[in-house]
């Protein structure tokens, strides 16, 4: 399962209601199923671009939720 971190305003603007009400630094965390349900005919990377987000691992998503890593640290980790 892949997770996506994206700005809440962009997610809501595209008609996606996140399953989790948690908002961290203006960002929400979605799982790939939430996005594929809303846009079944689009590839995941296209949907992620549409909501101005990026794909992260489950561990990175949990690190962000728990406050162990900042958004910048996660972006650097995921790009390595």
ABEGO torsion letter per residue (X at the ends): XBBBBBBAAAAAAAGBBBABABBBGGBBBBBAAAAAAABAABBAAAAAAAAGBBBBBAAAAAAAAAGABBAAAAAAAAAX
